[in-house]
Structure formats: structure tokens, C-alpha cells
Amino acid sequence: MTTYTKADRVFLEDLIDKQALNPPANSFSREANDEADPGLESKLLKKCTDFLRRNHYKFIHDYSRAINERGYLDLYIFMPKRRLVVIELKAEKGRLSDEQKEWANYLLYHGYEVYRKVKSYKRFIEILYG
């Protein structure tokens, strides 16, 4: 779990409050209400990253446990025309950690396209092309 100083907490809480009151016009926050694919999150992640590799998309996903414990979201996908898509995949009953919520809110505040709790391959494809 990440340890934050008091100043960090104040900064993050301020960002969250500002984002809730006045989100940037170009920010996206979409909680997926899709039907979950069966199985583990790692299986869904493999399907998604295999698709990205086959189609020559550049993306970032760090498989190290240390990085994931810091709350970084699963996929940072670099799409054409300077579109950066950030996706957090989850299994059927998966929940966002507090650190993941903080990352998502930070990215949203700065105008990035963020999708939280994507639970199916179908929804993943819809995000990229829908």
C-alpha cells in the first residue's frame, strides 16, 4: 500500500474535489456496466494485450507486482491522433483499490480518457473503436 504524506493527501483530495465540481470538458469517466467475461482478470488482460500486439498498437502494462501495488491502472494505450486510452480491467467481482481511484481521478482531472472496471473483451473493443 502506498504511504502518502499529509501534503500528498491534501493535494489529492483537492484534485478529487475539483474534478467532482468542475471536470474538464474533454475528460471521460466511464464505469463499464458490461457483462463480465468468465475467469480471472489475468485471462482478460492476456486477450486484450494479444489484440493490441496483433494490431501493432503501442501500450504500457507493467507486470511487476510492485508497480501494480501502487495503484497504476492496467493499460495505457497509445491510439492514432494523439488519443491516450487508460483502462482498468477487472474480473466479475473486482473492485478498484483506493490507490487506483486516486490515479483515475488524477488522470481524469488532467483530461485523459479513463475507463474503470472494464470486465469484458467486447467492452474493451468498443472502447477502442466505438
Residue pairs with C-beta under 8 A, 6 or more apart in sequence:
1 69
1 99
2 69
2 70
2 71
2 99
4 12
12 102
12 105
12 106
15 105
15 106
15 109
16 102
16 105
16 109
18 109
19 27
19 105
19 108
19 109
23 29
23 108
23 109
24 108
24 109
24 110
24 111
26 111
27 108
27 109
27 111
27 112
27 113
27 114
28 108
28 112
28 113
28 114
28 115
29 104
29 108
29 114
29 116
30 114
30 115
30 116
30 127
31 116
31 117
32 115
32 116
32 117
32 118
32 119
32 120
32 123
34 118
34 119
34 120
34 122
34 123
35 119
35 120
36 90
36 91
36 92
36 119
36 120
37 43
37 44
37 47
37 119
37 120
37 121
38 92
39 91
40 91
41 89
41 90
41 91
41 94
44 89
44 91
44 119
44 120
44 121
44 124
45 61
45 74
45 75
45 89
47 121
47 124
48 75
48 87
48 89
48 121
48 124
49 59
49 61
49 75
51 121
51 124
51 125
52 59
52 75
52 77
57 77
57 78
57 79
58 77
58 78
59 75
59 76
59 77
59 78
60 75
60 76
61 74
61 75
61 76
62 68
62 72
69 99
70 99
71 97
71 98
71 99
71 100
71 101
71 102
71 103
72 100
72 103
73 86
73 87
73 88
73 100
73 103
73 104
73 107
73 114
73 116
74 87
74 88
74 89
75 85
75 86
75 87
75 88
75 89
76 84
76 85
76 86
77 84
77 85
77 86
77 87
77 128
78 84
79 85
79 128
83 113
84 112
84 113
85 113
85 115
85 127
85 128
86 104
86 107
86 112
86 113
86 114
86 115
87 114
87 115
87 118
87 124
87 127
88 96
88 100
88 104
88 114
88 115
88 116
88 117
88 118
89 118
89 119
89 124
90 96
90 117
90 118
90 119
91 119
92 119
94 117
94 119
96 104
96 116
96 117
100 116
104 114
104 116
107 114
108 114
115 127
118 124
118 127
